[in-house]
């Protein structure tokens, strides 16, 4: 299974990840997928100056959902280990072209939820259009 997943990842130019916030971090299923990708000599290696990512040149889109709002305050940013972890691990693999699409406040009532989903949809449309124009 690990070989299939890492080969699929390495062969892809664009990766799309769905990542709900579970207890301030990523779900175990996403973590298990990432753990299977983290293979020395395939997605990273250690050089004289430390780790070197081997899977660069990819575009990653991460659709994030959160019940609360974490991106707009220092306290919220200190609690979330979802976006920060994904940025760190993909960077470790050499992937630095990452777009995060957030829908936050989804458990805070319709007054917050509805505009949050609309803003995320708009961001998705803009990202897709940007990728289409770049192709």
Secondary structure, DSSP 8 states (H G I E B T S, - for coil): -HHHHHHHHHH-SEEEEEEE-BTTB--HHHHHHHHHH--BTTTEEEETTEEEES--S-EEEEEEE-SS--SSSHHHHHH--SHHHHHHHHHHTT--EEEEEEE--TTS-HHHHHHHHHHHHHHHHHHHHHHHHH-
